[in-house]
Amino acid sequence: MRRLAKGFFVAPQVRPEDMAAVAEAGVRTVVNNRPDGEEPGQPTSAQMEAAARSAGLAYATVPFGGKPADADVAAMSKVLEDCDGPVLAFCRSGTRSAAVWARVQLARGAPKEELIEAGASAGYDLRPWLD
């Protein structure tokens, strides 16, 4: 897990068997940003949700491929407003999850440079995602 902000982390694909460790790390909500079937062998959203709930975690899904559209940003914003944190969002590499979080924060008035710095500190170049 890579920290982008207090209470918000991103990660590459997590597996159902990782959910207990995610809960032990203090996460309360898991957000899946991957569409089902994006890659062979990827767990389905239903499998991830069952594992998360079994570990006592809340679960949400905001699946999208490529750059997040305005509807994806709005859906992620709603999830973040309604969820119990801390939050772990994941996708294939973590980049899309970081990007959609940054777009939500930008829409809420966060300075673009601060978001780029937060991404860089977690190993993500968010510049192309915020233009």
N, CA, C and O atoms as a GROMACS GRO file, in nm:
protein
  524
    1MET      N    1   0.084  -0.118   0.000
    1MET     CA    2   0.000   0.000   0.000
    1MET      C    3   0.088   0.123   0.000
    1MET      O    4   0.189   0.130   0.071
    2ARG      N    5   0.048   0.220  -0.080
    2ARG     CA    6   0.121   0.346  -0.088
    2ARG      C    7   0.029   0.459  -0.040
    2ARG      O    8  -0.084   0.472  -0.087
    3ARG      N    9   0.078   0.539   0.051
    3ARG     CA   10  -0.002   0.647   0.110
    3ARG      C   11   0.000   0.770   0.020
    3ARG      O   12   0.107   0.819  -0.016
    4LEU      N   13  -0.119   0.818  -0.017
    4LEU     CA   14  -0.130   0.944  -0.091
    4LEU      C   15  -0.168   1.060  -0.001
    4LEU      O   16  -0.129   1.174  -0.024
    5ALA      N   17  -0.245   1.030   0.102
    5ALA     CA   18  -0.290   1.131   0.197
    5ALA      C   19  -0.328   1.059   0.326
    5ALA      O   20  -0.340   0.937   0.328
    6LYS      N   21  -0.348   1.136   0.430
    6LYS     CA   22  -0.390   1.076   0.555
    6LYS      C   23  -0.520   0.997   0.531
    6LYS      O   24  -0.621   1.052   0.487
    7GLY      N   25  -0.515   0.869   0.560
    7GLY     CA   26  -0.633   0.786   0.547
    7GLY      C   27  -0.666   0.738   0.408
    7GLY      O   28  -0.771   0.677   0.387
    8PHE      N   29  -0.577   0.763   0.309
    8PHE     CA   30  -0.603   0.716   0.173
    8PHE      C   31  -0.477   0.653   0.115
    8PHE      O   32  -0.371   0.715   0.108
    9PHE      N   33  -0.492   0.528   0.073
    9PHE     CA   34  -0.382   0.449   0.019
    9PHE      C   35  -0.424   0.391  -0.116
    9PHE      O   36  -0.542   0.370  -0.142
   10VAL      N   37  -0.325   0.364  -0.200
   10VAL     CA   38  -0.349   0.294  -0.326
   10VAL      C   39  -0.254   0.176  -0.333
   10VAL      O   40  -0.153   0.170  -0.264
   11ALA      N   41  -0.290   0.081  -0.420
   11ALA     CA   42  -0.207  -0.039  -0.437
   11ALA      C   43  -0.233  -0.098  -0.574
   11ALA      O   44  -0.338  -0.076  -0.635
   12PRO      N   45  -0.135  -0.174  -0.622
   12PRO     CA   46  -0.163  -0.259  -0.737
   12PRO      C   47  -0.263  -0.367  -0.695
   12PRO      O   48  -0.300  -0.376  -0.578
   13GLN      N   49  -0.306  -0.446  -0.791
   13GLN     CA   50  -0.406  -0.550  -0.765
   13GLN      C   51  -0.380  -0.623  -0.634
   13GLN      O   52  -0.273  -0.682  -0.615
   14VAL      N   53  -0.477  -0.619  -0.546
   14VAL     CA   54  -0.473  -0.702  -0.426
   14VAL      C   55  -0.555  -0.825  -0.454
   14VAL      O   56  -0.638  -0.825  -0.546
   15ARG      N   57  -0.534  -0.929  -0.378
   15ARG     CA   58  -0.601  -1.057  -0.400
   15ARG      C   59  -0.696  -1.084  -0.283
   15ARG      O   60  -0.682  -1.024  -0.177
   16PRO      N   61  -0.792  -1.171  -0.303
   16PRO     CA   62  -0.884  -1.203  -0.193
   16PRO      C   63  -0.811  -1.244  -0.065
   16PRO      O   64  -0.852  -1.207   0.046
   17GLU      N   65  -0.705  -1.320  -0.080
   17GLU     CA   66  -0.631  -1.366   0.038
   17GLU      C   67  -0.554  -1.255   0.110
   17GLU      O   68  -0.502  -1.277   0.219
   18ASP      N   69  -0.548  -1.136   0.050
   18ASP     CA   70  -0.481  -1.021   0.112
   18ASP      C   71  -0.572  -0.941   0.205
   18ASP      O   72  -0.524  -0.857   0.281
   19MET      N   73  -0.701  -0.966   0.201
   19MET     CA   74  -0.796  -0.880   0.272
   19MET      C   75  -0.777  -0.881   0.424
   19MET      O   76  -0.796  -0.777   0.488
   20ALA      N   77  -0.740  -0.993   0.483
   20ALA     CA   78  -0.718  -0.995   0.628
   20ALA      C   79  -0.601  -0.903   0.664
   20ALA      O   80  -0.608  -0.829   0.762
   21ALA      N   81  -0.494  -0.907   0.586
   21ALA     CA   82  -0.378  -0.821   0.612
   21ALA      C   83  -0.413  -0.674   0.590
   21ALA      O   84  -0.364  -0.587   0.662
   22VAL      N   85  -0.498  -0.646   0.492
   22VAL     CA   86  -0.542  -0.509   0.467
   22VAL      C   87  -0.619  -0.458   0.589
   22VAL      O   88  -0.598  -0.345   0.634
   23ALA      N   89  -0.707  -0.540   0.642
   23ALA     CA   90  -0.783  -0.502   0.762
   23ALA      C   91  -0.690  -0.483   0.881
   23ALA      O   92  -0.706  -0.388   0.958
   24GLU      N   93  -0.592  -0.572   0.897
   24GLU     CA   94  -0.497  -0.561   1.008
   24GLU      C   95  -0.414  -0.434   0.998
   24GLU      O   96  -0.367  -0.382   1.099
   25ALA      N   97  -0.395  -0.383   0.876
   25ALA     CA   98  -0.318  -0.259   0.855
   25ALA      C   99  -0.399  -0.135   0.891
   25ALA      O  100  -0.346  -0.024   0.888
   26GLY      N  101  -0.527  -0.154   0.925
   26GLY     CA  102  -0.608  -0.041   0.968
   26GLY      C  103  -0.706   0.012   0.865
   26GLY      O  104  -0.781   0.105   0.894
   27VAL      N  105  -0.704  -0.044   0.746
   27VAL     CA  106  -0.798  -0.002   0.642
   27VAL      C  107  -0.939  -0.043   0.683
   27VAL      O  108  -0.958  -0.149   0.744
   28ARG      N  109  -1.037   0.039   0.650
   28ARG     CA  110  -1.177   0.008   0.680
   28ARG      C  111  -1.261  -0.009   0.554
   28ARG      O  112  -1.364  -0.076   0.557
   29THR      N  113  -1.217   0.052   0.442
   29THR     CA  114  -1.291   0.044   0.316
   29THR      C  115  -1.195   0.014   0.202
   29THR      O  116  -1.088   0.073   0.193
   30VAL      N  117  -1.234  -0.079   0.116
   30VAL     CA  118  -1.158  -0.113  -0.005
   30VAL      C  119  -1.239  -0.068  -0.126
   30VAL      O  120  -1.359  -0.095  -0.135
   31VAL      N  121  -1.172   0.001  -0.219
   31VAL     CA  122  -1.237   0.046  -0.342
   31VAL      C  123  -1.165  -0.018  -0.461
   31VAL      O  124  -1.044  -0.002  -0.477
   32ASN      N  125  -1.240  -0.089  -0.543
   32ASN     CA  126  -1.187  -0.156  -0.662
   32ASN      C  127  -1.211  -0.066  -0.782
   32ASN      O  128  -1.325  -0.034  -0.815
   33ASN      N  129  -1.103  -0.025  -0.848
   33ASN     CA  130  -1.113   0.057  -0.968
   33ASN      C  131  -1.089  -0.021  -1.097
   33ASN      O  132  -1.070   0.039  -1.203
   34ARG      N  133  -1.090  -0.154  -1.089
   34ARG     CA  134  -1.067  -0.236  -1.208
   34ARG      C  135  -1.198  -0.292  -1.263
   34ARG      O  136  -1.280  -0.343  -1.187
   35PRO      N  137  -1.217  -0.283  -1.394
   35PRO     CA  138  -1.330  -0.354  -1.453
   35PRO      C  139  -1.303  -0.505  -1.450
   35PRO      O  140  -1.188  -0.547  -1.468
   36ASP      N  141  -1.406  -0.585  -1.429
   36ASP     CA  142  -1.389  -0.730  -1.437
   36ASP      C  143  -1.339  -0.768  -1.576
   36ASP      O  144  -1.377  -0.706  -1.676
   37GLY      N  145  -1.252  -0.870  -1.582
   37GLY     CA  146  -1.204  -0.922  -1.709
   37GLY      C  147  -1.098  -0.837  -1.775
   37GLY      O  148  -1.068  -0.858  -1.893
   38GLU      N  149  -1.042  -0.744  -1.705
   38GLU     CA  150  -0.939  -0.658  -1.764
   38GLU      C  151  -0.814  -0.739  -1.800
   38GLU      O  152  -0.743  -0.705  -1.895
   39GLU      N  153  -0.790  -0.845  -1.725
   39GLU     CA  154  -0.668  -0.924  -1.743
   39GLU      C  155  -0.698  -1.068  -1.702
   39GLU      O  156  -0.768  -1.090  -1.603
   40PRO      N  157  -0.646  -1.166  -1.775
   40PRO     CA  158  -0.668  -1.305  -1.735
   40PRO      C  159  -0.615  -1.332  -1.594
   40PRO      O  160  -0.507  -1.286  -1.557
   41GLY      N  161  -0.692  -1.408  -1.517
   41GLY     CA  162  -0.650  -1.445  -1.382
   41GLY      C  163  -0.680  -1.342  -1.275
   41GLY      O  164  -0.657  -1.367  -1.157
   42GLN      N  165  -0.733  -1.230  -1.314
   42GLN     CA  166  -0.768  -1.124  -1.219
   42GLN      C  167  -0.892  -1.168  -1.141
   42GLN      O  168  -0.987  -1.218  -1.200
   43PRO      N  169  -0.891  -1.151  -1.008
   43PRO     CA  170  -1.012  -1.185  -0.932
   43PRO      C  171  -1.128  -1.094  -0.973
   43PRO      O  172  -1.108  -0.978  -1.007
   44THR      N  173  -1.248  -1.148  -0.970
   44THR     CA  174  -1.365  -1.068  -1.004
   44THR      C  175  -1.398  -0.974  -0.888
   44THR      O  176  -1.353  -0.993  -0.774
   45SER      N  177  -1.476  -0.874  -0.919
   45SER     CA  178  -1.520  -0.782  -0.815
   45SER      C  179  -1.601  -0.857  -0.708
   45SER      O  180  -1.589  -0.827  -0.589
   46ALA      N  181  -1.682  -0.953  -0.750
   46ALA     CA  182  -1.761  -1.030  -0.654
   46ALA      C  183  -1.670  -1.109  -0.559
   46ALA      O  184  -1.699  -1.118  -0.440
   47GLN      N  185  -1.563  -1.166  -0.611
   47GLN     CA  186  -1.467  -1.239  -0.525
   47GLN      C  187  -1.399  -1.143  -0.428
   47GLN      O  188  -1.381  -1.175  -0.311
   48MET      N  189  -1.361  -1.026  -0.477
   48MET     CA  190  -1.295  -0.928  -0.392
   48MET      C  191  -1.391  -0.877  -0.285
   48MET      O  192  -1.352  -0.859  -0.169
   49GLU      N  193  -1.515  -0.852  -0.322
   49GLU     CA  194  -1.612  -0.804  -0.225
   49GLU      C  195  -1.638  -0.908  -0.116
   49GLU      O  196  -1.644  -0.874   0.002
   50ALA      N  197  -1.652  -1.034  -0.154
   50ALA     CA  198  -1.676  -1.139  -0.055
   50ALA      C  199  -1.559  -1.149   0.043
   50ALA      O  200  -1.579  -1.161   0.163
   51ALA      N  201  -1.437  -1.142  -0.010
   51ALA     CA  202  -1.319  -1.151   0.076
   51ALA      C  203  -1.308  -1.029   0.167
   51ALA      O  204  -1.276  -1.042   0.285
   52ALA      N  205  -1.336  -0.911   0.113
   52ALA     CA  206  -1.329  -0.789   0.194
   52ALA      C  207  -1.431  -0.794   0.306
   52ALA      O  208  -1.398  -0.768   0.422
   53ARG      N  209  -1.554  -0.828   0.274
   53ARG     CA  210  -1.659  -0.834   0.376
   53ARG      C  211  -1.629  -0.942   0.481
   53ARG      O  212  -1.657  -0.924   0.599
   54SER      N  213  -1.572  -1.053   0.436
   54SER     CA  214  -1.533  -1.159   0.529
   54SER      C  215  -1.427  -1.111   0.628
   54SER      O  216  -1.421  -1.158   0.742
   55ALA      N  217  -1.344  -1.017   0.583
   55ALA     CA  218  -1.239  -0.961   0.670
   55ALA      C  219  -1.290  -0.842   0.751
   55ALA      O  220  -1.214  -0.779   0.823
   56GLY      N  221  -1.420  -0.811   0.738
   56GLY     CA  222  -1.478  -0.700   0.814
   56GLY      C  223  -1.462  -0.565   0.749
   56GLY      O  224  -1.477  -0.462   0.815
   57LEU      N  225  -1.432  -0.564   0.620
   57LEU     CA  226  -1.410  -0.439   0.548
   57LEU      C  227  -1.533  -0.400   0.466
   57LEU      O  228  -1.605  -0.487   0.416
   58ALA      N  229  -1.557  -0.271   0.453
   58ALA     CA  230  -1.655  -0.222   0.357
   58ALA      C  231  -1.592  -0.231   0.219
   58ALA      O  232  -1.470  -0.230   0.206
   59TYR      N  233  -1.675  -0.239   0.115
   59TYR     CA  234  -1.625  -0.257  -0.021
   59TYR      C  235  -1.708  -0.174  -0.117
   59TYR      O  236  -1.831  -0.168  -0.107
   60ALA      N  237  -1.640  -0.110  -0.210
   60ALA     CA  238  -1.707  -0.034  -0.317
   60ALA      C  239  -1.632  -0.058  -0.447
   60ALA      O  240  -1.514  -0.094  -0.446
   61THR      N  241  -1.700  -0.039  -0.556
   61THR     CA  242  -1.635  -0.053  -0.685
   61THR      C  243  -1.668   0.067  -0.773
   61THR      O  244  -1.784   0.105  -0.788
   62VAL      N  245  -1.564   0.125  -0.832
   62VAL     CA  246  -1.576   0.232  -0.930
   62VAL      C  247  -1.482   0.192  -1.045
   62VAL      O  248  -1.372   0.245  -1.057
   63PRO      N  249  -1.528   0.098  -1.128
   63PRO     CA  250  -1.440   0.044  -1.232
   63PRO      C  251  -1.431   0.136  -1.354
   63PRO      O  252  -1.532   0.188  -1.402
   64PHE      N  253  -1.311   0.154  -1.403
   64PHE     CA  254  -1.291   0.228  -1.528
   64PHE      C  255  -1.157   0.191  -1.587
   64PHE      O  256  -1.066   0.150  -1.515
   65GLY      N  257  -1.145   0.206  -1.716
   65GLY     CA  258  -1.018   0.184  -1.786
   65GLY      C  259  -0.970   0.318  -1.839
   65GLY      O  260  -1.051   0.404  -1.874
   66GLY      N  261  -0.840   0.336  -1.847
   66GLY     CA  262  -0.786   0.461  -1.899
   66GLY      C  263  -0.805   0.577  -1.804
   66GLY      O  264  -0.817   0.560  -1.683
   67LYS      N  265  -0.807   0.697  -1.860
   67LYS     CA  266  -0.822   0.819  -1.781
   67LYS      C  267  -0.964   0.825  -1.724
   67LYS      O  268  -1.060   0.801  -1.797
   68PRO      N  269  -0.979   0.857  -1.595
   68PRO     CA  270  -1.113   0.862  -1.538
   68PRO      C  271  -1.198   0.973  -1.601
   68PRO      O  272  -1.154   1.088  -1.613
   69ALA      N  273  -1.319   0.936  -1.641
   69ALA     CA  274  -1.414   1.033  -1.695
   69ALA      C  275  -1.477   1.109  -1.578
   69ALA      O  276  -1.462   1.071  -1.462
   70ASP      N  277  -1.548   1.216  -1.611
   70ASP     CA  278  -1.614   1.295  -1.506
   70ASP      C  279  -1.708   1.209  -1.423
   70ASP      O  280  -1.718   1.228  -1.302
   71ALA      N  281  -1.778   1.114  -1.486
   71ALA     CA  282  -1.869   1.025  -1.412
   71ALA      C  283  -1.791   0.938  -1.313
   71ALA      O  284  -1.840   0.911  -1.204
   72ASP      N  285  -1.671   0.893  -1.351
   72ASP     CA  286  -1.588   0.813  -1.260
   72ASP      C  287  -1.543   0.897  -1.141
   72ASP      O  288  -1.542   0.849  -1.027
   73VAL      N  289  -1.505   1.020  -1.168
   73VAL     CA  290  -1.462   1.111  -1.061
   73VAL      C  291  -1.578   1.137  -0.966
   73VAL      O  292  -1.560   1.137  -0.844
   74ALA      N  293  -1.697   1.160  -1.020
   74ALA     CA  294  -1.814   1.184  -0.936
   74ALA      C  295  -1.847   1.061  -0.853
   74ALA      O  296  -1.880   1.073  -0.735
   75ALA      N  297  -1.839   0.942  -0.913
   75ALA     CA  298  -1.868   0.818  -0.839
   75ALA      C  299  -1.766   0.796  -0.728
   75ALA      O  300  -1.803   0.757  -0.618
   76MET      N  301  -1.639   0.820  -0.757
   76MET     CA  302  -1.535   0.803  -0.656
   76MET      C  303  -1.552   0.905  -0.545
   76MET      O  304  -1.533   0.873  -0.428
   77SER      N  305  -1.589   1.027  -0.579
   77SER     CA  306  -1.612   1.130  -0.479
   77SER      C  307  -1.724   1.087  -0.384
   77SER      O  308  -1.713   1.104  -0.263
   78LYS      N  309  -1.831   1.033  -0.439
   78LYS     CA  310  -1.944   0.987  -0.358
   78LYS      C  311  -1.901   0.874  -0.265
   78LYS      O  312  -1.937   0.873  -0.148
   79VAL      N  313  -1.823   0.778  -0.317
   79VAL     CA  314  -1.774   0.668  -0.233
   79VAL      C  315  -1.691   0.724  -0.118
   79VAL      O  316  -1.708   0.682  -0.004
   80LEU      N  317  -1.602   0.818  -0.147
   80LEU     CA  318  -1.516   0.874  -0.043
   80LEU      C  319  -1.596   0.953   0.060
   80LEU      O  320  -1.560   0.954   0.178
   81GLU      N  321  -1.701   1.019   0.018
   81GLU     CA  322  -1.787   1.093   0.111
   81GLU      C  323  -1.862   0.998   0.205
   81GLU      O  324  -1.879   1.026   0.323
   82ASP      N  325  -1.905   0.886   0.150
   82ASP     CA  326  -1.993   0.795   0.223
   82ASP      C  327  -1.920   0.687   0.302
   82ASP      O  328  -1.981   0.623   0.388
   83CYS      N  329  -1.793   0.665   0.275
   83CYS     CA  330  -1.726   0.549   0.333
   83CYS      C  331  -1.665   0.578   0.469
   83CYS      O  332  -1.648   0.693   0.511
   84ASP      N  333  -1.635   0.470   0.535
   84ASP     CA  334  -1.564   0.474   0.661
   84ASP      C  335  -1.416   0.454   0.629
   84ASP      O  336  -1.380   0.353   0.569
   85GLY      N  337  -1.331   0.548   0.666
   85GLY     CA  338  -1.188   0.538   0.634
   85GLY      C  339  -1.111   0.474   0.745
   85GLY      O  340  -1.168   0.448   0.852
   86PRO      N  341  -0.988   0.448   0.725
   86PRO     CA  342  -0.903   0.468   0.609
   86PRO      C  343  -0.945   0.381   0.489
   86PRO      O  344  -1.012   0.278   0.504
   87VAL      N  345  -0.903   0.427   0.371
   87VAL     CA  346  -0.944   0.367   0.244
   87VAL      C  347  -0.822   0.316   0.169
   87VAL      O  348  -0.718   0.380   0.166
   88LEU      N  349  -0.838   0.198   0.109
   88LEU     CA  350  -0.741   0.145   0.014
   88LEU      C  351  -0.813   0.131  -0.119
   88LEU      O  352  -0.911   0.057  -0.129
   89ALA      N  353  -0.765   0.201  -0.222
   89ALA     CA  354  -0.816   0.186  -0.358
   89ALA      C  355  -0.711   0.111  -0.439
   89ALA      O  356  -0.591   0.132  -0.422
   90PHE      N  357  -0.758   0.022  -0.527
   90PHE     CA  358  -0.662  -0.052  -0.609
   90PHE      C  359  -0.708  -0.063  -0.753
   90PHE      O  360  -0.827  -0.052  -0.784
   91CYS      N  361  -0.610  -0.085  -0.840
   91CYS     CA  362  -0.633  -0.114  -0.981
   91CYS      C  363  -0.517  -0.206  -1.023
   91CYS      O  364  -0.455  -0.268  -0.937
   92ARG      N  365  -0.488  -0.214  -1.151
   92ARG     CA  366  -0.380  -0.304  -1.194
   92ARG      C  367  -0.246  -0.264  -1.134
   92ARG      O  368  -0.174  -0.349  -1.081
   93SER      N  369  -0.212  -0.135  -1.142
   93SER     CA  370  -0.082  -0.089  -1.092
   93SER      C  371  -0.092   0.010  -0.976
   93SER      O  372   0.008   0.038  -0.910
   94GLY      N  373  -0.211   0.062  -0.953
   94GLY     CA  374  -0.230   0.167  -0.854
   94GLY      C  375  -0.240   0.305  -0.916
   94GLY      O  376  -0.286   0.399  -0.851
   95THR      N  377  -0.197   0.319  -1.040
   95THR     CA  378  -0.194   0.449  -1.105
   95THR      C  379  -0.334   0.507  -1.126
   95THR      O  380  -0.357   0.623  -1.094
   96ARG      N  381  -0.426   0.428  -1.180
   96ARG     CA  382  -0.563   0.479  -1.202
   96ARG      C  383  -0.629   0.518  -1.071
   96ARG      O  384  -0.699   0.619  -1.064
   97SER      N  385  -0.606   0.438  -0.966
   97SER     CA  386  -0.663   0.471  -0.835
   97SER      C  387  -0.606   0.602  -0.783
   97SER      O  388  -0.679   0.684  -0.727
   98ALA      N  389  -0.476   0.622  -0.800
   98ALA     CA  390  -0.414   0.749  -0.760
   98ALA      C  391  -0.470   0.864  -0.843
   98ALA      O  392  -0.496   0.972  -0.790
   99ALA      N  393  -0.488   0.840  -0.972
   99ALA     CA  394  -0.537   0.946  -1.061
   99ALA      C  395  -0.679   0.987  -1.028
   99ALA      O  396  -0.709   1.106  -1.025
  100VAL      N  397  -0.768   0.891  -1.004
  100VAL     CA  398  -0.906   0.927  -0.976
  100VAL      C  399  -0.915   0.998  -0.840
  100VAL      O  400  -0.994   1.091  -0.824
  101TRP      N  401  -0.835   0.954  -0.743
  101TRP     CA  402  -0.831   1.025  -0.614
  101TRP      C  403  -0.786   1.169  -0.636
  101TRP      O  404  -0.846   1.262  -0.582
  102ALA      N  405  -0.680   1.188  -0.715
  102ALA     CA  406  -0.628   1.323  -0.740
  102ALA      C  407  -0.731   1.409  -0.812
  102ALA      O  408  -0.745   1.527  -0.780
  103ARG      N  409  -0.803   1.352  -0.907
  103ARG     CA  410  -0.907   1.428  -0.978
  103ARG      C  411  -1.019   1.468  -0.882
  103ARG      O  412  -1.074   1.578  -0.893
  104VAL      N  413  -1.054   1.380  -0.787
  104VAL     CA  414  -1.154   1.415  -0.686
  104VAL      C  415  -1.104   1.533  -0.603
  104VAL      O  416  -1.177   1.629  -0.580
  105GLN      N  417  -0.979   1.525  -0.559
  105GLN     CA  418  -0.923   1.631  -0.475
  105GLN      C  419  -0.913   1.762  -0.552
  105GLN      O  420  -0.938   1.869  -0.496
  106LEU      N  421  -0.877   1.755  -0.680
  106LEU     CA  422  -0.868   1.874  -0.764
  106LEU      C  423  -1.006   1.940  -0.776
  106LEU      O  424  -1.018   2.062  -0.768
  107ALA      N  425  -1.109   1.858  -0.795
  107ALA     CA  426  -1.246   1.911  -0.804
  107ALA      C  427  -1.290   1.976  -0.674
  107ALA      O  428  -1.375   2.065  -0.673
  108ARG      N  429  -1.232   1.931  -0.564
  108ARG     CA  430  -1.265   1.988  -0.433
  108ARG      C  431  -1.179   2.108  -0.399
  108ARG      O  432  -1.189   2.164  -0.289
  109GLY      N  433  -1.093   2.150  -0.492
  109GLY     CA  434  -1.015   2.272  -0.473
  109GLY      C  435  -0.871   2.253  -0.429
  109GLY      O  436  -0.803   2.351  -0.400
  110ALA      N  437  -0.823   2.129  -0.423
  110ALA     CA  438  -0.684   2.108  -0.383
  110ALA      C  439  -0.591   2.160  -0.493
  110ALA      O  440  -0.621   2.147  -0.612
  111PRO      N  441  -0.479   2.220  -0.454
  111PRO     CA  442  -0.384   2.270  -0.554
  111PRO      C  443  -0.322   2.155  -0.634
  111PRO      O  444  -0.278   2.055  -0.579
  112LYS      N  445  -0.320   2.173  -0.764
  112LYS     CA  446  -0.268   2.071  -0.855
  112LYS      C  447  -0.125   2.030  -0.819
  112LYS      O  448  -0.093   1.911  -0.819
  113GLU      N  449  -0.040   2.126  -0.787
  113GLU     CA  450   0.100   2.095  -0.755
  113GLU      C  451   0.111   2.006  -0.630
  113GLU      O  452   0.196   1.917  -0.625
  114GLU      N  453   0.026   2.030  -0.531
  114GLU     CA  454   0.028   1.944  -0.411
  114GLU      C  455  -0.013   1.801  -0.445
  114GLU      O  456   0.042   1.707  -0.389
  115LEU      N  457  -0.107   1.786  -0.535
  115LEU     CA  458  -0.150   1.651  -0.576
  115LEU      C  459  -0.041   1.581  -0.655
  115LEU      O  460  -0.018   1.461  -0.637
  116ILE      N  461   0.026   1.655  -0.740
  116ILE     CA  462   0.139   1.598  -0.816
  116ILE      C  463   0.249   1.554  -0.721
  116ILE      O  464   0.309   1.448  -0.739
  117GLU      N  465   0.276   1.635  -0.619
  117GLU     CA  466   0.378   1.599  -0.519
  117GLU      C  467   0.337   1.476  -0.439
  117GLU      O  468   0.420   1.390  -0.412
  118ALA      N  469   0.209   1.468  -0.401
  118ALA     CA  470   0.160   1.351  -0.327
  118ALA      C  471   0.176   1.225  -0.411
  118ALA      O  472   0.218   1.121  -0.361
  119GLY      N  473   0.143   1.235  -0.538
  119GLY     CA  474   0.160   1.121  -0.628
  119GLY      C  475   0.306   1.081  -0.640
  119GLY      O  476   0.339   0.963  -0.632
  120ALA      N  477   0.393   1.179  -0.660
  120ALA     CA  478   0.535   1.151  -0.675
  120ALA      C  479   0.592   1.084  -0.550
  120ALA      O  480   0.675   0.994  -0.560
  121SER      N  481   0.548   1.129  -0.434
  121SER     CA  482   0.599   1.070  -0.310
  121SER      C  483   0.557   0.924  -0.295
  121SER      O  484   0.620   0.847  -0.223
  122ALA      N  485   0.450   0.886  -0.364
  122ALA     CA  486   0.404   0.747  -0.361
  122ALA      C  487   0.451   0.669  -0.484
  122ALA      O  488   0.420   0.551  -0.498
  123GLY      N  489   0.527   0.735  -0.572
  123GLY     CA  490   0.581   0.666  -0.689
  123GLY      C  491   0.495   0.676  -0.814
  123GLY      O  492   0.512   0.597  -0.906
  124TYR      N  493   0.403   0.772  -0.819
  124TYR     CA  494   0.315   0.788  -0.934
  124TYR      C  495   0.332   0.926  -0.996
  124TYR      O  496   0.337   1.026  -0.924
  125ASP      N  497   0.340   0.932  -1.128
  125ASP     CA  498   0.344   1.058  -1.200
  125ASP      C  499   0.200   1.093  -1.238
  125ASP      O  500   0.145   1.036  -1.332
  126LEU      N  501   0.142   1.185  -1.166
  126LEU     CA  502   0.002   1.221  -1.189
  126LEU      C  503  -0.015   1.338  -1.288
  126LEU      O  504  -0.128   1.374  -1.321
  127ARG      N  505   0.095   1.395  -1.334
  127ARG     CA  506   0.084   1.510  -1.425
  127ARG      C  507  -0.003   1.481  -1.547
  127ARG      O  508  -0.089   1.563  -1.580
  128PRO      N  509   0.016   1.368  -1.617
  128PRO     CA  510  -0.068   1.345  -1.736
  128PRO      C  511  -0.215   1.322  -1.703
  128PRO      O  512  -0.301   1.337  -1.790
  129TRP      N  513  -0.245   1.285  -1.581
  129TRP     CA  514  -0.381   1.254  -1.541
  129TRP      C  515  -0.459   1.376  -1.495
  129TRP      O  516  -0.581   1.371  -1.481
  130LEU      N  517  -0.388   1.486  -1.471
  130LEU     CA  518  -0.452   1.606  -1.417
  130LEU      C  519  -0.466   1.718  -1.519
  130LEU      O  520  -0.511   1.828  -1.485
  131ASP      N  521  -0.429   1.692  -1.642
  131ASP     CA  522  -0.442   1.794  -1.748
  131ASP      C  523  -0.575   1.782  -1.819
  131ASP      O  524  -0.603   1.860  -1.910
   0.00000   0.00000   0.00000
